[in-house]
Amino acid sequence: MARERALQVFLVILALSLLGFALVQIGVVSAPWVQDRAVVYVLDDDGDPKATVEVEVADTWEQRYTGLSEHESLEEGHGMLFVHASERDRTYVMREMDFDIDIVFVGADREITAVEHARAPEPGEDGEELRYTGRAKWVLEVPRGYANETGIAVGDEVEIDRP
């Protein structure tokens, strides 16, 4: 009886593990990262970093939904990296944001597909109508103007270093 019960528990655990793996593979759930911080390098044509960003990693639905809305500002060279399980068109909104940002969309091939300069909502706006869309597996948010200052552009390659 105990042996049969142990087998049932094992099979349930195995089934749940396989379900979790399948959900990650099809993009319903993103794989959790071990660390919540990383460094993102935007490379020039020679493969040298032209921009280095220390980022907080947002890899769960809740973290991606909240984003930077609970931050008062971002220092230069800092940002947030949103991690998705697969590449597709992604729309980001400026919900409850207190400051302007640049939104950098990065495809599965780690190439920048779009750079948007997003403004914070004005008084009386909630930010839901401020929408920015690009094709991405990763989305990098940095202080407004940082993309122009460092020369971040569509077609640049991105490297992500997860400690």
N, C-alpha and C positions, 0 to 999 in steps of 0.2 A: 504494500500500500504506500509506504513512504517513498519507495523507489519510483512508483508510478506518479506520485505527486511531484517529485523532483524533476521527472521528465517533462511533466506538463509545464512547470515553472520555466524550465530551460527552453521549451518550445515557444512559450509566450515571449520570453526575453529575446530569443532569436528572431521571431516574427516582428517585434517592435524595432529591433535593430535594423532589419532589412527594410522595413517601412521607412524609417528615418533616412537610411542611405538612399533609397529610391526618391524620396522627396527632395533631397539635396541634389541628386543627379538630374532631375527634371526641372529644377529651378523654383520649386514651390517654397523651399526653405534654403537659406544660405548656410554654408558650413560655418560654424562658429570658429573664430580665431582664438588661439591660445592667449595672445596678448591683445590688449585694447589700444596699443600704440604701435606706430610704424613710422618709417621715413619714406617719403616719396621723392624720387629724383625725376626731373624732366630733363631729357638729354638733348644736346645739340647734335648737329649732323655728324660730328666726330665721335659721338658716344660719351662726351663729357657732360657732367651736370651743369645746366644753365640755371636751374632752380632747384632748391632743396627745401622740402616742407616737412616739418615734424607734425604728425597727424594723430588725432584720436580716431580710432576705428569704430565705425558704426556698421555692424554686421548682422544685427537682428532687426526684425520689423519695427519693434518699439524704438530702438536707437535711431533707425533711419527716419521714422516718423517725427521724432523730437528734433533730431539734427542739432543745429546750432541755436535753436530758439531759446534755450536756457542759458546762453552765453551773452555777456554784455558787449563783448568785442573779441577781436582776434589780433594777436601780435603778428607783425611781419614775419614770414617764415614758418607760421603755424597754420593749421587748418584741420579739416575733418575729411576722412576718406570713407565714403559709403560703398560697401561691398555687396554686390548682388551675385546670385548663383549663376546667372547667364546674361548674355548681352541681348538687349532689346531697347526700344525707344523708352526713355525714362523722362518723366516730368517732375520737376522740383518746384515747390512753391515757397514763398517767403513768409509762411505762417508765423506770426508772432515774433518776427525778427526785429532786432533793435539796430542793426547796422547793415550796410551794403556789403556785398561779396561778389567775387568772381566764381562762377560755376564751370568746372572743367570736366567734360564728359570724355571718358576713356573706354575704348572698345576692348573686346576680348583679346585682340592682338596687341594690347597695351599701347595703342596709338590714339592720340587725342582726336576726337571726332567733332567737337564743338567747344567753344568758349563763350560763355554768356556773362554779361556784366549786369548783375541783379541789384535793384535798389530795395531798400527797406520800405515797409509800408508807411504811409503818411498817417497822421492822426485821422481816425475814423475809418481806416482800412484795416482789415484783418490779415491781409497778405495772401489769402486764398486765390485772388484774381491775378496775382503776380506769378505767372507760370513760365518756366523755362524748360525746354525739351531738347534732348539730344540722345543719340544712340550710345549706350554705354553698358558695361559690366561694372565699372567703377566710376564713381563721381567724386571729384576733389573740389572742396570748397575752401577758398582762401580769401584774405582781405581784398576788398575792391581795389583795383589798380595793380595788384601784385602780378597778374598775368601780363599786363602791358609793361611794367617795370622790368620784368625778367625775360620778356620775349616769348612767353608761353604761347604757342600757336597750334592751330589744327595741323595734324601730320606729325607733330613731335612724338617721340617715343617716351614712355614712362616706365620707370623701374620702381618696384615696391619692395622695400627691405623690412621684413617682419622679424624683429628680434626674438 
